[in-house]
Amino acid sequence: MTATSRFFLAVLATFVLLCPLDTWAACEDGQLGTCTRNGCKGVRECVGGQWLGCEVPGICGKPPVSVNDKIQVDLAVPGTEVGVLYDGTDAPGTFNDRSKISVVVNTTSVALVPNILAPAFGKSVIAFAESRQPRMWPAGWTNAANTVQVPLDNNLRFNVTFWILAGNFATQKTNAAAAVLAVNNAYKVEKAGVRIAFVTVMDAIAIPAAATLTSTSPMQGFQTQIGFNAGEINVYVLGTVLGTATSGLNFNGTPVILLGQNALTFPQMLEHEIGHAFVLWHTAGLPGFNFENVMWPSISAHFLTEGQTFRMHFHPSSQLNVFGLRATQRVLICGEPMTDECPANNRRLWTDGSLPPN
């Protein structure tokens, strides 16, 4: 090594001792600077001449919190279940009559559903509950968190008059009371939203026309020759109807029903014929029904679908509407299939015998 080289290294060492390396630091200790991480604005601090990592707020940079909408049904029976059908548009697209079941706490049930972005189809929520009328309520969904609050009303209550034309009057009166009790219990279990309120049983056996009127006689013959209470379901108990003592018929959606003299011992018959008065039709051969449905021609059970319950209440020709019991509510003419506003006739929110919800 030459003398010149040794002199240069000595000078360099002296320079390093006099001028520490942090003279070239990236920043000054304690200095703060702005930064961005995962698209979020933050702050970084200078320590030891070097910038630390970018610090952002704790809620920033995390996956977005999912938005839930809420369907709240009020004034229901505590401890029971509420079922809803709702329409809307979500990320995959539009949907019609999606279902949800929730339990009533106090008198309110709350169902949380993934964010619904906008209304679609019927733009509504339809709620069904024990001892309450089905209710259709508008749903104005947005992409924010929304709550649709549906208030329920008590059962619709209708009256029935039994006109006894055949059999022992005292026995028939007892049978009528038992049949009404069974039908009301079925309405409660099936969440039909109706109830027989006041019952009158009239002894018409001694009226001369009682011996001559048959199930082939015109409806007006029973009304004018036996009696008729307007605004009620009128049930005439004859010796036979359509040739048997256990059959029944309804005059095409009217409030007039004929029952054979032994039919009251089979309450499903009374419920079936009242169903016709409420514009329900026979279900034999229709998809989604079997013999367990109360509107099957050969009746063996009390089951009603929520689609049938909807039609009982909303069809303008149902005696519930003819009697003016739903004067402030909407009416809709619904056929068999689902439409924008009507659930399908066979739609079930709960199991009906051997048939599951659909």
RODO-2510 file (C-alpha; in nm, 4 decimals, decimal comma):
residues 358
     n   res          X          Y          Z
     1     m     0,0000     0,0000     0,0000
     2     t     0,1420     0,3371    -0,0937
     3     a     0,1746     0,6268     0,1417
     4     t    -0,0941     0,8112    -0,0517
     5     s    -0,3442     0,5254     0,0017
     6     r    -0,2689     0,5084     0,3711
     7     f    -0,3288     0,8811     0,4016
     8     f    -0,6684     0,8531     0,2248
     9     l    -0,7962     0,5754     0,4567
    10     a    -0,6955     0,7669     0,7639
    11     v    -0,8851     1,0725     0,6449
    12     l    -1,1949     0,8585     0,5684
    13     a    -1,1925     0,6993     0,9172
    14     t    -1,1670     1,0404     1,0783
    15     f    -1,4622     1,1610     0,8679
    16     v    -1,6813     0,8637     0,9776
    17     l    -1,6042     0,9329     1,3432
    18     l    -1,6918     1,2986     1,3091
    19     c    -2,0018     1,2420     1,0929
    20     p    -2,2288     0,9547     1,2223
    21     l    -2,4202     0,7492     0,9668
    22     d    -2,7645     0,8917     1,0732
    23     t    -2,6639     1,2077     0,9022
    24     w    -2,8211     1,0312     0,5988
    25     a    -3,1403     0,9150     0,7891
    26     a    -3,4679     0,9072     0,5922
    27     c    -3,6495     1,1212     0,8498
    28     e    -3,6137     1,2921     1,1828
    29     d    -3,7205     1,1106     1,4994
    30     g    -4,0755     1,1992     1,6062
    31     q    -4,1703     1,3240     1,2631
    32     l    -4,5187     1,2190     1,1432
    33     g    -4,6273     1,1630     0,7874
    34     t    -4,9444     1,0630     0,6033
    35     c    -4,9772     0,7244     0,4347
    36     t    -5,2318     0,4824     0,2827
    37     r    -5,2896     0,1144     0,3601
    38     n    -5,5599    -0,1024     0,2010
    39     g    -5,7158     0,2112     0,0640
    40     c    -5,7398     0,3696     0,4100
    41     k    -5,5639     0,6934     0,5101
    42     g    -5,3253     0,6640     0,8063
    43     v    -5,0206     0,8055     0,9849
    44     r    -4,6615     0,6828     1,0140
    45     e    -4,3946     0,7940     1,2616
    46     c    -4,0200     0,8356     1,2279
    47     v    -3,8187     0,6353     1,4823
    48     g    -3,4401     0,5968     1,4666
    49     g    -3,4326     0,7827     1,1400
    50     q    -3,6652     0,5339     0,9671
    51     w    -4,0373     0,5446     0,8923
    52     l    -4,2466     0,2859     1,0770
    53     g    -4,5434     0,1058     0,9207
    54     c    -4,8642     0,2851     0,8283
    55     e    -5,1123     0,2965     1,1153
    56     v    -5,4826     0,3130     1,0158
    57     p    -5,8039     0,3188     1,2293
    58     g    -5,9020    -0,0171     1,3729
    59     i    -6,2238    -0,0455     1,1686
    60     c    -6,0417     0,0336     0,8458
    61     g    -5,9001    -0,2375     0,6286
    62     k    -6,1374    -0,5031     0,7677
    63     p    -6,3988    -0,6725     0,5445
    64     p    -6,7174    -0,4623     0,5275
    65     v    -6,9832    -0,5515     0,7819
    66     s    -7,2757    -0,7333     0,6172
    67     v    -7,6034    -0,5408     0,6085
    68     n    -7,9161    -0,7118     0,7369
    69     d    -8,2740    -0,6024     0,6900
    70     k    -8,5368    -0,6702     0,9526
    71     i    -8,8970    -0,7878     0,9254
    72     q    -9,0730    -0,7090     1,2516
    73     v    -9,4225    -0,8440     1,3156
    74     d    -9,6081    -0,6897     1,6087
    75     l    -9,9119    -0,7754     1,8213
    76     a    -9,8703    -1,1525     1,7851
    77     v    -9,9398    -1,4205     2,0473
    78     p    -9,6344    -1,4647     2,2760
    79     g    -9,4428    -1,7895     2,2346
    80     t    -9,5995    -1,8770     1,8983
    81     e    -9,4447    -1,8698     1,5515
    82     v    -9,4904    -1,6109     1,2797
    83     g    -9,4343    -1,6934     0,9133
    84     v    -9,3680    -1,4309     0,6471
    85     l    -9,3513    -1,4281     0,2681
    86     y    -9,1535    -1,1385     0,1228
    87     d    -9,0522    -1,0067    -0,2182
    88     g    -8,7497    -0,8081    -0,3291
    89     t    -8,4248    -0,7766    -0,5182
    90     d    -8,0890    -0,8832    -0,3782
    91     a    -7,7429    -0,9331    -0,5310
    92     p    -7,8404    -1,2509    -0,7271
    93     g    -8,1599    -1,0911    -0,8630
    94     t    -8,5328    -1,0575    -0,7952
    95     f    -8,7296    -1,3078    -0,5886
    96     n    -9,0960    -1,3650    -0,5067
    97     d    -9,2433    -1,5018    -0,1829
    98     r    -8,9249    -1,6017    -0,0038
    99     s    -9,0181    -1,7394     0,3407
   100     k    -8,8981    -1,6943     0,6972
   101     i    -9,0248    -1,8325     1,0302
   102     s    -8,9535    -1,6597     1,3624
   103     v    -9,0697    -1,6937     1,7223
   104     v    -9,2733    -1,4279     1,9018
   105     v    -9,1006    -1,2749     2,2056
   106     n    -9,3452    -1,0777     2,4188
   107     t    -9,5746    -0,9778     2,1302
   108     t    -9,3096    -0,9182     1,8620
   109     s    -9,1212    -1,1444     1,6241
   110     v    -8,8065    -1,0278     1,4448
   111     a    -8,6625    -1,1942     1,1356
   112     l    -8,3204    -1,0789     1,0107
   113     v    -8,2676    -1,1285     0,6375
   114     p    -7,9664    -1,0554     0,4135
   115     n    -7,9712    -0,7103     0,2612
   116     i    -8,2563    -0,6613     0,0136
   117     l    -8,1585    -0,3881    -0,2311
   118     a    -8,4955    -0,2887    -0,3798
   119     p    -8,8623    -0,3928    -0,4025
   120     a    -8,9856    -0,6383    -0,6649
   121     f    -9,2990    -0,8325    -0,7611
   122     g    -9,5689    -0,7586    -0,5013
   123     k    -9,3393    -0,5182    -0,3113
   124     s    -9,4760    -0,6535     0,0134
   125     v    -9,4459    -0,8711     0,3206
   126     i    -9,7319    -1,1107     0,4038
   127     a    -9,7445    -1,2294     0,7649
   128     f    -9,9298    -1,5319     0,9071
   129     a    -9,9704    -1,6032     1,2769
   130     e   -10,1861    -1,7927     1,5238
   131     s   -10,5164    -1,6201     1,6079
   132     r   -10,4311    -1,3285     1,3787
   133     q   -10,5504    -1,2253     1,0334
   134     p   -10,2950    -1,2596     0,7528
   135     r   -10,1574    -0,9152     0,6767
   136     m   -10,0065    -0,7760     0,3567
   137     w    -9,7754    -0,4807     0,4205
   138     p    -9,5716    -0,2659     0,1764
   139     a    -9,1937    -0,3188     0,1744
   140     g    -8,9871    -0,0307     0,0363
   141     w    -8,6450    -0,1953     0,0465
   142     t    -8,3267     0,0079    -0,0198
   143     n    -7,9586    -0,0875    -0,0153
   144     a    -7,9356     0,0480     0,3394
   145     a    -8,0471    -0,1464     0,6466
   146     n    -8,4293    -0,1355     0,6477
   147     t    -8,7001    -0,2466     0,8896
   148     v    -9,0462    -0,3421     0,7655
   149     q    -9,2842    -0,3367     1,0597
   150     v    -9,6062    -0,5367     1,0123
   151     p    -9,8891    -0,4872     1,2662
   152     l   -10,1292    -0,7788     1,3040
   153     d   -10,5011    -0,7705     1,3836
   154     n   -10,7023    -1,0199     1,5865
   155     n   -10,9032    -1,3022     1,4251
   156     l   -11,1929    -1,2090     1,2032
   157     r   -11,5005    -1,3285     1,3900
   158     f   -11,8133    -1,4412     1,2088
   159     n   -12,1464    -1,5762     1,3294
   160     v   -12,3231    -1,8994     1,2379
   161     t   -12,6902    -1,9938     1,2628
   162     f   -12,7858    -2,3630     1,2537
   163     w   -13,1363    -2,4443     1,1361
   164     i   -13,2258    -2,7968     1,2504
   165     l   -13,4734    -2,9589     1,0113
   166     a   -13,4055    -3,3254     1,0988
   167     g   -13,2980    -3,5412     1,3906
   168     n   -13,3377    -3,4846     1,7628
   169     f   -13,3072    -3,1120     1,8289
   170     a   -13,1293    -3,1423     2,1666
   171     t   -12,8768    -3,3866     2,0193
   172     q   -12,8212    -3,1728     1,7132
   173     k   -12,7685    -2,8650     1,9298
   174     t   -12,5001    -3,0504     2,1265
   175     n   -12,3394    -3,1734     1,8042
   176     a   -12,3379    -2,8205     1,6612
   177     a   -12,1603    -2,6840     1,9688
   178     a   -11,8980    -2,9601     1,9537
   179     a   -11,8441    -2,9061     1,5805
   180     v   -11,7934    -2,5322     1,6284
   181     l   -11,5406    -2,5951     1,9052
   182     a   -11,3451    -2,8353     1,6821
   183     v   -11,3524    -2,5995     1,3848
   184     n   -11,2312    -2,3059     1,5949
   185     n   -10,9475    -2,5169     1,7298
   186     a   -10,8503    -2,6111     1,3727
   187     y   -10,8585    -2,2447     1,2676
   188     k   -10,6241    -2,1640     1,5566
   189     v   -10,3770    -2,4434     1,4803
   190     e   -10,3813    -2,3708     1,1067
   191     k   -10,3314    -1,9960     1,1631
   192     a   -10,6398    -1,9292     0,9536
   193     g   -10,7095    -1,5923     1,1156
   194     v   -11,0832    -1,6561     1,1561
   195     r   -11,3057    -1,7742     1,4371
   196     i   -11,6739    -1,8573     1,4785
   197     a   -11,7915    -1,6053     1,7364
   198     f   -12,1641    -1,6273     1,8085
   199     v   -12,3714    -1,9399     1,7417
   200     t   -12,7488    -1,9656     1,7162
   201     v   -12,9270    -2,3022     1,6922
   202     m   -13,2866    -2,2833     1,5692
   203     d   -13,5448    -2,5609     1,5973
   204     a   -13,7080    -2,5792     1,2528
   205     i   -13,8260    -2,9402     1,2701
   206     a   -14,1919    -2,8457     1,3066
   207     i   -14,1905    -2,6045     1,0121
   208     p   -14,3912    -2,7736     0,7292
   209     a   -14,1253    -2,7022     0,4679
   210     a   -13,8713    -2,9015     0,6739
   211     a   -14,0301    -3,2225     0,5456
   212     t   -14,0353    -3,1186     0,1807
   213     l   -13,7114    -2,9293     0,1189
   214     t   -13,4229    -3,1402    -0,0123
   215     s   -13,0666    -3,0757    -0,1234
   216     t   -13,1983    -3,0307    -0,4771
   217     s   -13,4321    -2,7495    -0,3683
   218     p   -13,3305    -2,3925    -0,4589
   219     m   -13,1379    -2,1952    -0,2012
   220     q   -13,4173    -1,9380    -0,1776
   221     g   -13,6555    -2,2072    -0,0565
   222     f   -13,4535    -2,2520     0,2617
   223     q   -13,4127    -1,8790     0,3114
   224     t   -13,7797    -1,7909     0,2687
   225     q   -13,9531    -2,1011     0,4088
   226     i   -13,7197    -2,1880     0,6977
   227     g   -13,5411    -1,8657     0,7875
   228     f   -13,2212    -1,6754     0,7178
   229     n   -12,9952    -1,4475     0,9215
   230     a   -12,8216    -1,1967     0,6951
   231     g   -12,4533    -1,1331     0,7578
   232     e   -12,4028    -1,4841     0,8983
   233     i   -12,3256    -1,8328     0,7736
   234     n   -12,6568    -2,0220     0,7704
   235     v   -12,6355    -2,4025     0,8066
   236     y   -12,9479    -2,6106     0,7358
   237     v   -12,9352    -2,9648     0,8764
   238     l   -13,1524    -3,1988     0,6654
   239     g   -13,2183    -3,5705     0,6716
   240     t   -12,9837    -3,6309     0,3768
   241     v   -12,7722    -3,4231     0,1398
   242     l   -12,6802    -3,5657    -0,1975
   243     g   -12,8292    -3,8941    -0,0844
   244     t   -12,6428    -3,9468     0,2434
   245     a   -12,6760    -3,8335     0,6041
   246     t   -12,3067    -3,7395     0,6296
   247     s   -12,2619    -3,5180     0,3225
   248     g   -12,2780    -3,1424     0,2797
   249     l   -12,2872    -2,8726     0,0132
   250     n   -12,2561    -2,4995    -0,0239
   251     f   -12,4484    -2,2924    -0,2753
   252     n   -12,1550    -2,1631    -0,4836
   253     g   -11,9733    -1,9380    -0,2384
   254     t   -12,2862    -1,8106    -0,0658
   255     p   -12,3507    -1,8063     0,3109
   256     v   -12,5921    -2,1012     0,2760
   257     i   -12,4767    -2,4541     0,3677
   258     l   -12,6688    -2,7817     0,3740
   259     l   -12,5591    -3,0711     0,5977
   260     g   -12,6977    -3,4210     0,6386
   261     q   -12,8332    -3,4955     0,9857
   262     n   -12,5218    -3,6937     1,0907
   263     a   -12,2644    -3,4591     0,9400
   264     l   -12,2191    -3,2489     1,2544
   265     t   -12,0455    -3,5427     1,4215
   266     f   -11,7671    -3,4959     1,1635
   267     p   -11,6474    -3,1321     1,2159
   268     q   -11,4259    -3,1311     0,9073
   269     m   -11,7453    -3,1333     0,6994
   270     l   -11,8599    -2,8062     0,8545
   271     e   -11,5132    -2,6559     0,8055
   272     h   -11,5039    -2,7768     0,4440
   273     e   -11,8370    -2,6175     0,3538
   274     i   -11,7462    -2,2914     0,5309
   275     g   -11,4286    -2,3013     0,3196
   276     h   -11,6477    -2,2956     0,0089
   277     a   -11,8351    -1,9954     0,1518
   278     f   -11,4942    -1,8285     0,1788
   279     v   -11,4248    -1,9063    -0,1911
   280     l   -11,1977    -2,2074    -0,1417
   281     w   -11,2289    -2,4778    -0,4050
   282     h   -11,1708    -2,8525    -0,4109
   283     t   -10,8048    -2,9524    -0,4165
   284     a   -10,8239    -3,3071    -0,5550
   285     g   -10,5855    -3,3450    -0,8475
   286     l   -10,4080    -3,0150    -0,7823
   287     p   -10,0290    -3,0223    -0,7323
   288     g    -9,9090    -2,9875    -0,3744
   289     f   -10,2274    -3,1208    -0,2125
   290     n   -10,3403    -3,4560    -0,0782
   291     f   -10,6352    -3,6076     0,1099
   292     e   -10,5241    -3,4374     0,4324
   293     n   -10,6314    -3,0947     0,3098
   294     v   -10,9714    -2,9860     0,4394
   295     m   -11,0833    -2,8927     0,0871
   296     w   -11,0202    -3,2410    -0,0544
   297     p   -11,3604    -3,3822    -0,1627
   298     s   -11,3278    -3,6827     0,0690
   299     i   -11,2290    -3,5012     0,3850
   300     s   -11,0142    -3,6599     0,6531
   301     a   -10,8221    -3,3737     0,8161
   302     h   -10,8278    -3,0023     0,8972
   303     f   -10,5141    -2,8816     0,7156
   304     l   -10,5163    -2,5519     0,5267
   305     t   -10,2253    -2,4029     0,3332
   306     e   -10,1188    -2,0416     0,3809
   307     g   -10,2156    -1,9897     0,0159
   308     q   -10,5714    -2,0975     0,1012
   309     t   -10,5805    -1,8784     0,4113
   310     f   -10,4713    -1,5818     0,1993
   311     r   -10,7562    -1,6415    -0,0456
   312     m   -11,0142    -1,6816     0,2334
   313     h   -10,9324    -1,3301     0,3490
   314     f   -10,8438    -1,1433     0,0311
   315     h   -11,0872    -1,2704    -0,2335
   316     p   -11,3638    -1,0085    -0,2781
   317     s   -11,6325    -1,2802    -0,3039
   318     s   -11,5344    -1,4478     0,0227
   319     q   -11,8165    -1,4041     0,2706
   320     l   -11,5617    -1,2447     0,5054
   321     n   -11,5546    -0,9530     0,2621
   322     v   -11,9221    -0,9766     0,1633
   323     f   -12,0080    -0,9419     0,5337
   324     g   -11,7886    -0,6301     0,5483
   325     l   -11,5522    -0,7766     0,8079
   326     r   -11,2447    -0,6472     0,6215
   327     a   -11,3819    -0,3130     0,5066
   328     t   -11,0463    -0,1313     0,5332
   329     q   -10,8319    -0,4075     0,3813
   330     r   -10,7262    -0,4850     0,0248
   331     v   -10,9007    -0,7495    -0,1837
   332     l   -10,7351    -0,9561    -0,4569
   333     i   -10,8682    -1,2140    -0,7005
   334     c   -10,6159    -1,4976    -0,6842
   335     g   -10,6218    -1,8128    -0,8928
   336     e   -10,4243    -2,1316    -0,8417
   337     p   -10,0656    -2,0242    -0,9259
   338     m    -9,8400    -1,7670    -0,7620
   339     t    -9,8567    -1,4141    -0,9023
   340     d    -9,6766    -1,0931    -0,8102
   341     e    -9,9208    -1,0323    -0,5239
   342     c   -10,0759    -1,3736    -0,4497
   343     p    -9,8884    -1,6694    -0,3014
   344     a    -9,9611    -2,0002    -0,4754
   345     n   -10,2744    -2,1745    -0,3509
   346     n   -10,0638    -2,4704    -0,2327
   347     r    -9,8002    -2,2574    -0,0528
   348     r    -9,7212    -2,3881     0,2964
   349     l    -9,5020    -2,2209     0,5578
   350     w    -9,5522    -2,5058     0,8048
   351     t    -9,5901    -2,8830     0,7689
   352     d    -9,9429    -3,0047     0,6885
   353     g    -9,9597    -3,3686     0,7934
   354     s    -9,7303    -3,5568     0,5573
   355     l    -9,6643    -3,2527     0,3327
   356     p    -9,3639    -3,0337     0,4258
   357     p    -9,3271    -2,6568     0,3803
   358     n    -9,2684    -2,5543     0,0196
***
